[in-house]
Amino acid sequence: MPHDITVGQLIHQLQTLDPGLPAYFAINPDWPYAHRIGQMVQITGPDGAVYIAENGQEGVPPPAVRNQLNWGKV
C-alpha cells in the first residue's frame, strides 16, 4: 500500500542520519538496484508536490539493506 510522506517528514528522517553519507533510492525488490538521487522539482497549486528524479543506477544494495527493507532472504 502506498504511503505519502511530506517534505517535513523526509527532512526529519534525514536529520537523524550522518550528513556526509551518500543518499540513494532503493527501488523494486524484484529488481533490486540502488538509484542515485537527481534533480528535485516543486509543483504548486491544488496538485502540489515535490518530485525527486532518479539519476542513474549505482548497483545492487547490499544484503543488509535488502533484509532491513524486508525484500526477502538474501
Secondary structure as UniProt FT lines:
FT   HELIX           7..14
FT   TURN            15..16
FT   TURN            19..20
FT   STRAND          24..27
FT   TURN            29..30
FT   STRAND          33..43
FT   TURN            46..47
FT   STRAND          49..59
FT   HELIX           63..68
FT   TURN            69..70
//
